[in-house]
């Protein structure tokens, strides 16, 4: 990780709100209270394979992953031709043209005239 880029946890409800939090470190104990404050128990959470998310089921959440390391970015689990399991909604926020999600989420480098959601 680049030293000038602090870790940021991004949570998004498909079609809903975005939560971004700058983290002091990348540990389960750090992300747990953020997730618990923003996500209802028993919610199905999709993540990549990063091990920091491994305890989501123990914390009361349903959890499905895609494995980017194996080249998996989306998965159709029920055979209907629609890839239900993915993290593309959040990934698009990090890479959207015109700047980072941080510019509209209340971070220090927020562009003038933008407002937190």
C-alpha positions in Angstrom: 0.0 0.0 0.0 1.3 3.5 -0.9 2.1 5.5 2.2 0.3 8.6 1.0 -3.0 6.7 0.5 -4.6 5.8 3.8 -6.9 2.7 3.8 -10.5 3.5 3.2 -13.5 1.2 3.9 -16.3 1.6 1.4 -19.8 0.2 1.9 -22.6 0.7 -0.6 -26.1 -0.6 -0.8 -27.0 -1.4 -4.4 -29.1 1.5 -5.5 -28.6 3.2 -2.1 -26.3 5.0 0.3 -22.5 5.1 0.3 -20.5 4.9 3.5 -16.7 5.8 3.3 -14.5 5.7 6.3 -10.7 6.4 6.5 -9.2 3.6 8.6 -6.4 3.8 11.2 -5.4 0.3 10.2 -6.7 -2.7 8.2 -7.9 -5.0 11.0 -11.1 -6.7 11.7 -11.5 -4.9 15.0 -11.3 -1.6 13.1 -13.9 -2.4 10.5 -16.4 -4.3 12.8 -18.0 -1.2 14.5 -18.2 0.7 11.2 -20.0 -2.2 9.5 -22.3 -2.7 12.6 -23.3 1.0 12.5 -24.1 1.0 8.8 -25.4 -2.5 7.9 -28.3 -4.3 9.5 -27.6 -7.8 10.9 -28.5 -10.7 8.6 -27.8 -8.5 5.5 -26.1 -10.3 2.6 -22.7 -8.7 2.2 -20.6 -9.2 -1.0 -16.8 -8.6 -0.8 -13.7 -9.7 -2.5 -11.6 -12.4 -0.9 -9.6 -10.2 1.4 -9.3 -11.9 4.7 -10.4 -8.9 6.7 -14.0 -9.8 5.8 -13.7 -13.4 6.9 -15.6 -12.9 10.2 -18.7 -11.3 8.7 -20.8 -14.5 9.3 -19.6 -14.7 12.9 -20.7 -11.0 13.3 -24.2 -11.9 12.1 -24.1 -11.2 8.3 -24.5 -13.4 5.3 -21.4 -13.3 3.2 -20.5 -14.1 -0.4 -17.2 -13.4 -2.0 -15.7 -13.1 -5.5 -12.0 -14.1 -5.8 -10.2 -11.5 -7.8 -6.9 -13.4 -7.4 -8.5 -16.2 -9.5 -9.8 -13.8 -12.1 -13.4 -13.9 -10.7 -15.2 -10.6 -10.7 -18.8 -11.7 -10.9 -20.7 -14.9 -10.5 -24.2 -16.2 -11.5 -25.2 -18.5 -8.7 -28.7 -19.3 -9.8 -28.3 -19.8 -13.5 -30.5 -17.0 -14.6 -27.8 -15.2 -16.6 -27.5 -12.4 -14.1 -24.3 -12.2 -12.0 -25.7 -11.6 -8.5 -22.4 -11.9 -6.6 -20.0 -9.1 -7.4 -18.4 -6.0 -5.8 -18.6 -3.9 -9.0 -21.0 -1.3 -7.5 -18.3 -0.3 -5.0 -15.4 -0.8 -7.5 -17.0 1.6 -9.9 -17.1 4.3 -7.2 -13.3 4.1 -6.8 -12.6 4.4 -10.5 -15.5 6.6 -11.9 -14.3 9.2 -14.4 -13.9 12.7 -13.0 -12.4 11.8 -9.7 -12.5 9.6 -6.7 -15.6 8.8 -4.6 -13.8 10.7 -1.8 -14.5 14.0 -3.6 -18.2 13.7 -2.8 -18.0 11.9 0.5 -16.8 14.6 2.9 -13.1 13.9 2.8 -10.6 16.7 3.1 -10.0 16.9 -0.7 -13.7 17.3 -1.4 -14.3 19.5 -4.4 -16.0 22.8 -3.8 -19.7 22.6 -4.3 -20.0 18.9 -3.7 -21.9 17.6 -0.8 -21.7 14.4 1.3 -24.6 12.0 0.7 
